[in-house]
Amino acid sequence: MSQEIRQIVRIGDTDLDGFKPVAYALTKIRGIGISTAYAICRYIGVNPTIRLGQLDDETIRKLDWAVRNLYQFAPGWFVNRPKDPESGRNMHLIGADLVLAAKKDVDLMKKLRSWKGIRHNLGLKVRGQRTRTTGRLGLTVGVTKGKTAGGAGGGGSK
């Protein structure tokens, strides 16, 4: 190969490994899965099996635009935030925006005192899982071992 491979490529405010294939490298961005990565490659016209570090600057710029603006060319059912409650638009959030939006949604549920919000507030399971035996936090309630008399093992301090 005459072309030099870049070790780190920055796309979507995330440092990606330049030695990985494009599709798999894109999955390191929070909010981009393998199906989304293949859809982006198909839209841009990039071979998903080529190494990310081999791409030229223009193609990387196109990939960055596609990752940030997926909602503009993907169908509404494909984005991770269809019909955003605030704006009503289809959005696809990535990185820190995705984490902040999820936290904001949970905080809104807590504020509205919805069932899910109450469960979140109490630190309990939210999606209908059983709680009788699983998901227990804190110390176990059971028999505690009492202080035993010093036997053959010594029991002296060091």
N, C-alpha and C positions, 0 to 999 in steps of 0.2 A: 504494500500500500504506500502510495506516495503522499497521501493526505494524512496529516497529523490528527489524532483523535483528542478532543478536549476531554479532560477528566471530569470536570464539573460544569454543568450547564444550568443556568438559572431560568426557570420558567414558572410563572405563577407565584412569585415570591418564595420559591422553594429551590434549594440546591439539589440537582438530580445527578445521578451517576452517569457519566458519558459513555461508559463501557457496556451498559445494558441496552437491549433493544428498545426502540422508541415507546412501544405500547407498554412495556413493563416498567420503564423508567417513569412514565407519566402517572402510574398508579401510586407512586410515592407522594403525590400531591393529595392532601386531605380533601375528599369530595370527588375524586376521580378514581373510578374502578376500572377493571379491565374492559368491560363493555364500552364504557365512555371513552376510554383511551383508543380503542379500535375505531369508534365512530369519529373521533377527532382526526385520526390518521387518514381515514377514508375521505373525510371532508376536505382536508388539506391536500390529499394526494401523495402522502408519504408512505413508503413501504414500512409497515410496523415492525419488521424484523431487522431493519438496518440499525446500527449502533447510533445512539443519540448524539455522541460526540463527533460523528462524521458529517452531520448536517451543517449546511452553510448558515450564515447569519440571517439571511432572508427567510429561510425555512423555519428557523428557530423563532424568529419574530412572528411568523404566521401561526406557529404552534402556540405561542404565548397569547396571541389574540384569540385564538379558538378556545383555549382553556378558559380565558376570562369572559368570553362572550358566547358560551355554548348555547344559551337560551335563544340566541338569534337565529340559529340554523337547526337546532334540534327540536323535535316535536314536544308538546307540552307534557306528555306523560314520561318523557325521558329525563327531565330536569329534576334536581333534588328539592326544589321548593316551588311547586306549581301554585299559582294563585296566592302569592304572598299576602298575609292578612293586612299588612299596612298599605301596600301599593296596589295589590290586585294583579300584579304582573307575574308572569312565569320568570323565575330566577334560578340560576345554578350557582350556588355559593361554594367557594373553595377556601381552604386554609383557615385563618383565624376568623374570617367572616362567618364560616359555617359553625364554628364552636360558639361564637358570640350569639348567633341567631338561635341556636338550640338552647343556650342558657337563658336568653331573653324569653323564649317560648315557655320554658319551665317556670320562670319568675312570674310571667303573666298568669299561668295556671294557678300558681300559689296565691297571687293577689286576688284572683276571681273566686278563690275557694272552691274550685271545681273538684270533682272526685279525684282526678289524677293529681291535681295540685295538693290536695290534702295528703294523699299517699306520699308524694314527693317530700312534703314538709315533715312528715313523720318518719321518713327514711325507710318506708316499707316498699314491698313490690308493687308495681304500678299496673302491670298488664295481666292481672288475673291469676298469677301463679299461686300455688299453695304456700302458706306461710307457717303451717303448724310445726314442721320439723326442719325446714330449710331456711336459709337466710337469717340465721340467728346471729346477733352481734353481742359483744360483751363477754363476760366471764361465764363459764359453764356452772350450772347449779347442780351440785352432786355431793357425794361424800368427800370430805376433805380428810386427808391423812393426818392423824394426830401426832403429837410429839412422842417418839418412841424412846424407850430406855436404851442407854448405851450397851450394846451387845459385844459380840466377839470382834466386830469391825472397828472398835475403838471408840469413836464418837467424840474424840478430843479435838480441840481447835488447832489450826495450823499456825 
